[in-house]
Amino acid sequence: VLRRESKCIFLFVCFCLLAFLGKAQTNDLGARLKETLAGKAATVGVAVIFNGNELITVNNMYRYPMMSTFKFHQALSVLDYLNKNEKDLNTEILVKQSQLLANTHSPMRDANPKGNFTMSVGDLLKYTLIDSDNNACDVLFDLIGGPKVTEKYIHKLGIEDVAISQTESLMHANPDNCMLNWCKPSSAVLLLETFLQQPICNKSQKLFIQRAMADCSTGKDKLKAGLPKDVLLAHKTGSSDRNEYGYKIADNDMGFVVLPNGQYYTIAVFVMNSRESDKKNARIIADVSRVVYEYFVEHYKKQAY
């Protein structure tokens, strides 16, 4: 369990380092990103933490709908639930037919259409993190006590700029509910850093989550498309329907990038209220990913030699 003093110090340092970054470097990346985002019919928020301690953000003042990126947050709270209740990832639970909603993305349902089967918590997490399965997500919410349990856990880690109150079924029932699960890009990368740097779960659980995120099957045209093939990305995507005015509520991607030499950075790109096509939204995220990667190689990778 994290000591509160260490958590607070860690998060304080992450936030404060932004103010102490060399202005030339910060402004340089900010200028590159603003040029990349110029003329786009969308609001785009970006946050990056380099080398575990240098935070850079663009348009971080807004609350961005999280969509399925919150499944990473949920996964961490599920691990917390397991550890508190002396259970593990092999713990099996019953998935009822009533929990397999029809009009939602669910490879788990497609593979088990009759329902009333048992599945391990680990396999449910694979469905949520790899395939972004909405029914598996809500089954896990039922297990731990609802989305507010996840929100409370994330806040307990010291990360405040995030709200999680809606299940996938509630968001599908009313698109306006998508706005109620929100975060700022900075809170997304701070959570990724907390996961990577702090002992909030055991090593095998951490490796399990990392592998699932590295195997993510969604959003290959987003962050991943902006990176060289030999660079590892472990991430979680999120995407919405369009509202009655034709705006895309959100198109998101967040994760960590690991270079062959072991250096890494965390990144979150959130696109909201977009009039662009889905393909262009993905291209925006990919272009940001490329710009950040090139900047990292230019300013940070050389420090390892």
Stockholm file with secondary structure:
# STOCKHOLM 1.0

chainA/1-305         VLRRESKCIFLFVCFCLLAFLGKAQTNDLGARLKETLAGKAATVGVAVIFNGNELITVNNMYRYPMMSTFKFHQALSVLDYLNKNEKDLNTEILVKQSQLLANTHSPMRDANPKGNFTMSVGDLLKYTLIDSDNNACDVLFDLIGGPKVTEKYIHKLGIEDVAISQTESLMHANPDNCMLNWCKPSSAVLLLETFLQQPICNKSQKLFIQRAMADCSTGKDKLKAGLPKDVLLAHKTGSSDRNEYGYKIADNDMGFVVLPNGQYYTIAVFVMNSRESDKKNARIIADVSRVVYEYFVEHYKKQAY
#=GR chainA/1-305 SS CCCHHHHHHHHHHHHHHHHHSCHHHHHHHHHHHHHHHTTCSSEEEEEEEETTTEEEEESTTSCEECGGGHHHHHHHHHHHHHHHTTCCTTCEEEECGGGCCSSSCCHHHHHSTTCCEEEEHHHHHHHHHHSCCHHHHHHHHHHHTCHHHHHHHHHHTTCCSEECCCCHHHHHHCGGGGGGSEECHHHHHHHHHHHHHSCSSCHHHHHHHHHHHHTCCSCTTTGGGGSCTTSEEEEEEEECCBCTTSCEEEEEEEEEEECTTSCEEEEEEEEEEECSCHHHHHHHHHHHHHHHHHHHHHHTGGGGC
#=GC SS_cons         CCCHHHHHHHHHHHHHHHHHSCHHHHHHHHHHHHHHHTTCSSEEEEEEEETTTEEEEESTTSCEECGGGHHHHHHHHHHHHHHHTTCCTTCEEEECGGGCCSSSCCHHHHHSTTCCEEEEHHHHHHHHHHSCCHHHHHHHHHHHTCHHHHHHHHHHTTCCSEECCCCHHHHHHCGGGGGGSEECHHHHHHHHHHHHHSCSSCHHHHHHHHHHHHTCCSCTTTGGGGSCTTSEEEEEEEECCBCTTSCEEEEEEEEEEECTTSCEEEEEEEEEEECSCHHHHHHHHHHHHHHHHHHHHHHTGGGGC
//
